[in-house]
Amino acid sequence: MNEQTNEHSKKMQNILQQRPTFLVRWGNTLLLILLLLLAAAWLAWT
């Protein structure tokens, strides 16, 4: 039982250590676009 748990733990560690580059890249892009839109709206409003 302990070996099974240890193997499962190793698999989970590998999954959690891998960075989801696609999601991070698109998340950063969307955040940048949102910030630019907010800045443009603020400049247009003043």
MDAnalysis code that builds the backbone (N, CA, C; Angstrom):
import MDAnalysis as mda
import numpy as np

u = mda.Universe.empty(138, n_residues=46, atom_resindex=np.repeat(np.arange(46), 3), trajectory=True)
u.add_TopologyAttr("name", ["N", "CA", "C"] * 46)
u.add_TopologyAttr("resid", np.arange(1, 47))
u.add_TopologyAttr("resname", ["MET", "ASN", "GLU", "GLN", "THR", "ASN", "GLU", "HIS", "SER", "LYS", "LYS", "MET", "GLN", "ASN", "ILE", "LEU", "GLN", "GLN", "ARG", "PRO", "THR", "PHE", "LEU", "VAL", "ARG", "TRP", "GLY", "ASN", "THR", "LEU", "LEU", "LEU", "ILE", "LEU", "LEU", "LEU", "LEU", "LEU", "ALA", "ALA", "ALA", "TRP", "LEU", "ALA", "TRP", "THR"])
u.atoms.positions = np.array([
    [0.821, -1.198, 0.000],
    [0.000, 0.000, 0.000],
    [0.864, 1.261, 0.000],
    [1.917, 1.253, 0.789],
    [2.785, 2.414, 0.877],
    [3.487, 2.686, -0.446],
    [3.891, 1.625, -1.155],
    [4.539, 1.800, -2.461],
    [3.569, 2.397, -3.468],
    [2.309, 1.975, -3.406],
    [1.295, 2.534, -4.304],
    [1.113, 4.020, -4.039],
    [1.052, 4.383, -2.781],
    [0.885, 5.787, -2.407],
    [2.082, 6.597, -2.851],
    [3.274, 6.025, -2.668],
    [4.491, 6.723, -3.058],
    [4.538, 6.918, -4.570],
    [4.154, 5.907, -5.331],
    [4.141, 6.008, -6.797],
    [3.129, 7.057, -7.246],
    [1.969, 7.053, -6.608],
    [0.937, 8.054, -6.923],
    [1.453, 9.455, -6.609],
    [2.146, 9.587, -5.497],
    [2.700, 10.876, -5.096],
    [3.729, 11.362, -6.114],
    [4.566, 10.454, -6.614],
    [5.559, 10.835, -7.621],
    [4.880, 11.315, -8.905],
    [3.821, 10.616, -9.306],
    [3.101, 11.022, -10.520],
    [2.484, 12.400, -10.331],
    [1.900, 12.633, -9.166],
    [1.288, 13.928, -8.896],
    [2.337, 15.034, -8.871],
    [3.499, 14.765, -8.300],
    [4.575, 15.751, -8.280],
    [5.010, 16.110, -9.696],
    [5.120, 15.109, -10.564],
    [5.499, 15.376, -11.955],
    [4.456, 16.234, -12.658],
    [3.188, 15.940, -12.408],
    [2.120, 16.721, -13.042],
    [2.136, 18.157, -12.538],
    [2.302, 18.328, -11.241],
    [2.261, 19.669, -10.659],
    [3.500, 20.490, -10.999],
    [4.620, 19.841, -11.256],
    [5.844, 20.571, -11.568],
    [5.869, 21.069, -13.003],
    [5.134, 20.408, -13.891],
    [5.134, 20.839, -15.286],
    [4.312, 22.115, -15.410],
    [4.881, 23.098, -16.032],
    [4.227, 24.382, -16.182],
    [3.347, 24.347, -17.429],
    [2.082, 24.720, -17.298],
    [1.207, 24.745, -18.469],
    [1.493, 25.992, -19.306],
    [2.519, 25.913, -20.139],
    [3.003, 27.100, -20.856],
    [1.922, 27.722, -21.732],
    [1.102, 26.894, -22.354],
    [0.046, 27.431, -23.206],
    [-0.903, 28.306, -22.398],
    [-1.347, 27.804, -21.254],
    [-2.270, 28.565, -20.422],
    [-1.621, 29.819, -19.848],
    [-0.378, 29.708, -19.431],
    [0.311, 30.864, -18.864],
    [0.491, 31.936, -19.933],
    [0.891, 31.530, -21.127],
    [1.121, 32.483, -22.205],
    [-0.167, 33.221, -22.569],
    [-1.256, 32.485, -22.751],
    [-2.516, 33.121, -23.121],
    [-3.108, 33.915, -21.967],
    [-2.905, 33.453, -20.752],
    [-3.373, 34.205, -19.585],
    [-2.671, 35.540, -19.479],
    [-1.369, 35.554, -19.695],
    [-0.610, 36.802, -19.666],
    [-1.032, 37.720, -20.801],
    [-1.275, 37.166, -21.975],
    [-1.709, 37.969, -23.113],
    [-3.069, 38.610, -22.844],
    [-3.998, 37.828, -22.319],
    [-5.319, 38.379, -22.021],
    [-5.256, 39.431, -20.927],
    [-4.412, 39.228, -19.935],
    [-4.256, 40.213, -18.874],
    [-3.686, 41.515, -19.430],
    [-2.709, 41.428, -20.302],
    [-2.121, 42.615, -20.912],
    [-3.151, 43.366, -21.743],
    [-3.936, 42.644, -22.534],
    [-4.977, 43.277, -23.347],
    [-5.997, 43.972, -22.459],
    [-6.399, 43.315, -21.384],
    [-7.356, 43.911, -20.458],
    [-6.803, 45.192, -19.843],
    [-5.550, 45.164, -19.421],
    [-4.939, 46.360, -18.847],
    [-4.838, 47.489, -19.868],
    [-4.490, 47.151, -21.096],
    [-4.413, 48.172, -22.143],
    [-5.781, 48.774, -22.438],
    [-6.817, 47.938, -22.456],
    [-8.174, 48.442, -22.673],
    [-8.618, 49.355, -21.530],
    [-8.305, 48.968, -20.316],
    [-8.645, 49.813, -19.175],
    [-7.903, 51.145, -19.230],
    [-6.629, 51.114, -19.598],
    [-5.855, 52.350, -19.708],
    [-6.404, 53.231, -20.828],
    [-6.770, 52.644, -21.946],
    [-7.323, 53.412, -23.064],
    [-8.671, 54.018, -22.669],
    [-9.485, 53.256, -21.968],
    [-10.788, 53.770, -21.536],
    [-10.601, 54.912, -20.537],
    [-9.648, 54.764, -19.657],
    [-9.390, 55.812, -18.665],
    [-8.898, 57.077, -19.345],
    [-8.010, 56.944, -20.342],
    [-7.511, 58.104, -21.067],
    [-8.620, 58.763, -21.891],
    [-9.495, 57.983, -22.450],
    [-10.606, 58.523, -23.245],
    [-11.618, 59.227, -22.349],
    [-11.754, 58.742, -21.122],
    [-12.745, 59.305, -20.204],
    [-12.290, 60.653, -19.658],
    [-10.963, 60.853, -19.511],
    [-10.475, 62.101, -18.940],
    [-10.198, 63.129, -19.992],
])
